[in-house]
């Protein structure tokens, strides 16, 4: 389902991973404001300082810690030590073409006036279709009743002019909230600035309206390939081919019916 123009500017997130310090203030603020259960938040996963591993029904913001034997060049100090840290706060992408919306049979998922995608838990029947439809693996079901939960981009806060809790809590402004068009311009200026400082690997992810999901309402500045951060390199909306599939199915059904009719007429003519 594509973005619907309701006369409001599209709002979103720009996450600049180059200034993320891995403090997890965004994770904590998200859980506190949205009353997200702390289930699994203190588990020891063995994945460096990452204790949540991935997004899910009880983790709407996930801070990834990535250790690399690859120094970051610095114009002032040359190369940093042999090991560098990449840290990034992941979140629901609020896709332009959202497969979760397309497959939801109850209307539990809807697009808001800010072009964000929200789940209505009192309408969700726990079928899980949206979980498998999401190209980013964002959505998850809670074990107690099977209902789906995810980031709402703090719909209740932005509706009264406040910024989302995670962006409000971020001490380095790695998470920035605002009108999507302005965020894209700001992000491109940031990439140009990093390139000028020698960080030529800096790139934007999810910002292009021409990608497989029509661009994201939450996009990122990365310092390595998307796969390094656990992100798909070329995401495609999983319902993209549904119209063509239904067309082929209709043609096959029509051919079958025509064959059956011909066989029936042939038998009666004997």
For each residue, the residues with C-beta under 8 A, 3 or more apart:
1: 97 98 101 102 111
2: 96 97 214
3: 10 96 111 115 214
4: 111 115
5:
6: 113 115
7: 113
8: 11 113 114 115
9: 114 179 180 181
10: 3 114 115 179 180 181 217
11: 8 114 115 116 153 158 177 178 179 180 217
12: 94 115 116 153 177 178 179 180 183 216 217 218 219
13: 91 153 164 167 175 176 177 183 217 218 219
14: 175 176 178 183 184 186 187 218 219 220 221
15: 20 88 89 90 91 174 175 176 218 219 220 221
16: 19 20 173 174 176 187 190 220 221
17: 20 86 87 88 89 174 220 221 222 223 229
18: 190 194 199 202 221 223
19: 16 172 173 174
20: 15 16 17 63 87 88 89 172 174
21: 87 171 172 174
22: 49 63 65 85 87
23: 171
24: 27 28 63
25: 28 29 166 169 170 171
26: 29 30 61 63 89 165 166 167 169 170 175
27: 24 30 31 41 52 59 61 62 63 89 166
28: 24 25 31 32 169
29: 25 26 32 33 165 166 168 169
30: 26 27 33 34 36 60 61 151 165 166
31: 27 28 34 35 36 37 38 41 60
32: 28 29 35 165
33: 29 30 154 157 165
34: 30 31 60 152 154 165
35: 31 32
36: 30 31 58 59 60 149
37: 31 58 142
38: 31 41 42 58
39: 58
40: 43 51 52 58 59
41: 27 31 38 51 52 58 59
42: 38 51
43: 40 51 52
44: 51
45: 50 51 52 53
46:
47: 50 51 53 65
48: 65 66 67
49: 22 65
50: 45 47 53 62 63 64 65
51: 40 41 42 43 44 45 47
52: 27 40 41 43 45 56 59 62 63
53: 45 47 50 62
54: 59 62 137 230
55: 59 60 61 62 90 91 92 136 137 138 140 150
56: 52 59 139 140
57: 139 140 141 142 147 148 149 150
58: 36 37 38 39 40 41 140 142 149
59: 27 36 40 41 52 54 55 56 62 140
60: 30 31 34 36 55 91 92 149 150 151
61: 26 27 30 55 89 90 91 151 166
62: 27 50 52 53 54 55 59 89 90 91
63: 20 22 24 26 27 50 52 87 88 89 90
64: 50 86 87 88 89 90 229 230
65: 22 47 48 49 50 85 86 87
66: 48 85 86 87 88 224 228 229
67: 48 83 84 85
68: 83 84 85 86 224 228
69: 82 83
70: 84
71: 79 80 81 82 83 84
72: 79 80 84 199 223
73: 78 79 80 198 199
74: 77 78 79 80 198
75: 197 198
76:
77: 74 80
78: 73 74
79: 71 72 73 74
80: 71 72 73 74 77 84
81: 71 84
82: 69 71
83: 67 68 69 71
84: 67 68 70 71 72 80 81
85: 22 65 66 67 68
86: 17 64 65 66 68 223 224 228 229
87: 17 20 21 22 63 64 65 66
88: 15 17 20 63 64 66 220 222 229
89: 15 17 20 26 27 61 62 63 64 166 170 174 175
90: 15 55 61 62 63 64 229 230 231
91: 13 15 55 60 61 62 138 151 166 218
92: 55 60 117 136 138 139 150 151 153 218
93: 136 138 206 213 216 217 218 219
94: 12 98 115 116 117 151 153 216 217 218
95: 98 99 117 135 213 214 215 216 217 237
96: 2 3 115 209 213 214 215 216 217
97: 1 2 213 214 237 240
98: 1 94 95 101 102 109 111 117 213 237
99: 95 102 103 130 133 134 135 237 238 239
100: 103 104 109 117 130 133 134 139
101: 1 98 104 109 110 111 117
102: 1 98 99 133 237 239 242
103: 99 100 129 130 133 239
104: 100 101 107 108 109 129 130
105: 125 127 129
106: 123 124 125 127
107: 104 110 120 123
108: 104 119 120 121 123 124 125 148
109: 98 100 101 104 117 118 119 120 130
110: 101 107 117 118 120
111: 1 3 4 98 101 115 116 117 118
112: 115 116 117 118 155
113: 6 7 8
114: 8 9 10 11 153 155 158
115: 3 4 6 8 10 11 12 94 96 111 112 180 217
116: 11 12 94 111 112 152 153 155 158 217
117: 92 94 95 98 100 101 109 110 111 112 217
118: 109 110 111 112 152 153 155
119: 108 109 124 139 148 149 150 152
120: 107 108 109 110 123 124
121: 108 124 147 148 149
122:
123: 106 107 108 120
124: 106 108 119 120 121 147 148
125: 105 106 108 147
126: 141 145 146 147 148
127: 105 106
128: 131 132 141 146 148
129: 103 104 105 132 133
130: 99 100 103 104 109 133 134 139 148
131: 128 134 139 140 141 148
132: 128 129 238
133: 99 100 102 103 129 130 238 239
134: 99 100 130 131 137 138 139 238
135: 95 99 212 213 232 235 236 237 238
136: 55 92 93 231 232 235
137: 54 55 134
138: 55 91 92 93 134 150 151
139: 56 57 92 100 119 130 131 134 148 150
140: 55 56 57 58 59 131 148 149 150
141: 57 126 128 131 146 147 148
142: 37 57 58 145 146 147 149
143: 146
144:
145: 126 142
146: 126 128 141 142 143
147: 57 121 124 125 126 141 142
148: 57 108 119 121 124 126 128 130 131 139 140 141
149: 36 57 58 60 119 121 140 142
150: 55 57 60 92 119 138 139 140
151: 30 60 61 91 92 94 138
152: 34 116 118 119 155 156
153: 11 12 13 92 94 114 116 118 158 164 217 218
154: 33 34 157 158 162 163 164 165 166
155: 112 114 116 118 152 158 159
156: 152 159 160
157: 33 154 160 162 163 164 165
158: 11 114 116 153 154 155 161 162 163 164 177
159: 155 156
160: 156 157
161: 158
162: 154 157 158 168
163: 154 157 158 167 168 177
164: 13 153 154 157 158 167 168 177
165: 26 29 30 32 33 34 154 157 168 169
166: 25 26 27 29 30 61 89 91 154 169 170 175
167: 13 26 163 164 170 175 176 177
168: 29 162 163 164 165
169: 25 26 28 29 165 166
170: 25 26 89 166 167 173 174 175
171: 21 23 25
172: 19 20 21
173: 16 19 170 176
174: 15 16 17 19 20 21 89 170
175: 13 14 15 26 89 166 167 170
176: 13 14 15 16 167 173 183 186
177: 11 12 13 158 163 164 167
178: 11 12 14 182 183
179: 9 10 11 12 182 183
180: 9 10 11 12 115 183 184 217
181: 9 10 184 185
182: 178 179 185 186
183: 12 13 14 176 178 179 180 186 187 219
184: 14 180 181 187 188 207 219
185: 181 182 188 189
186: 14 176 182 183 189 190
187: 14 16 183 184 190 191 204 207 219 221
188: 184 185 191 192 204
189: 185 186 192 193
190: 16 18 186 187 193 194 202 221
191: 187 188 194 195 202 203 204 221
192: 188 189 195 196
193: 189 190 196 197
194: 18 190 191 197 199 202 221
195: 191 192 198 199 200 202
196: 192 193
197: 75 193 194
198: 73 74 75 195
199: 18 72 73 194 195 202 223
200: 195
201: 223 224
202: 18 190 191 194 195 199 221 222 223
203: 191 221 222
204: 187 188 191 207 208 219 220 221 222
205: 219 220 221 222 226 231
206: 93 211 213 215 216 218 219 220
207: 184 187 204 215 216 219
208: 204 211 215
209: 96 214 215
210: 215
211: 206 208 214 215 234 235
212: 135 234 235 236 237 240
213: 93 95 96 97 98 135 206 216 235 236 237
214: 2 3 95 96 97 209 211 237
215: 95 96 206 207 208 209 210 211 219
216: 12 93 94 95 96 206 207 213 219
217: 10 11 12 13 93 94 95 96 115 116 117 153 180
218: 12 13 14 15 91 92 93 94 153 206
219: 12 13 14 15 93 183 184 187 204 205 206 207 215 216
220: 14 15 16 17 88 204 205 206 229 231
221: 14 15 16 17 18 187 190 191 194 202 203 204 205
222: 17 88 202 203 204 205 225 226 228 229 231
223: 17 18 72 86 199 201 202
224: 66 68 86 201 228 229
225: 222 228 233
226: 205 222 229 231 232 233
227: 230 231 232 233
228: 66 68 86 222 224 225
229: 17 64 66 86 88 90 220 222 224 226
230: 54 64 90 227
231: 90 136 205 220 222 226 227 235
232: 135 136 226 227 235
233: 225 226 227
234: 211 212
235: 135 136 211 212 213 231 232
236: 135 212 213 240
237: 95 97 98 99 102 135 212 213 214 240
238: 99 132 133 134 135
239: 99 102 103 133 242
240: 97 212 236 237
241: 244 245
242: 102 239 245 246
243: 246 247
244: 241 247 248
245: 241 242 248 249
246: 242 243 249 250
247: 243 244 250 251
248: 244 245 251 252
249: 245 246 252 253
250: 246 247 253 254
251: 247 248 254 255
252: 248 249 255 256
253: 249 250 256 257
254: 250 251 257 258
255: 251 252 258 259
256: 252 253 259 260
257: 253 254 260 261
258: 254 255 261 262
259: 255 256 262 263
260: 256 257 263 264
261: 257 258 264 265
262: 258 259 265 266
263: 259 260 266 267
264: 260 261 267 268
265: 261 262 268 269
266: 262 263 269 270
267: 263 264 270
268: 264 265
269: 265 266
270: 266 267
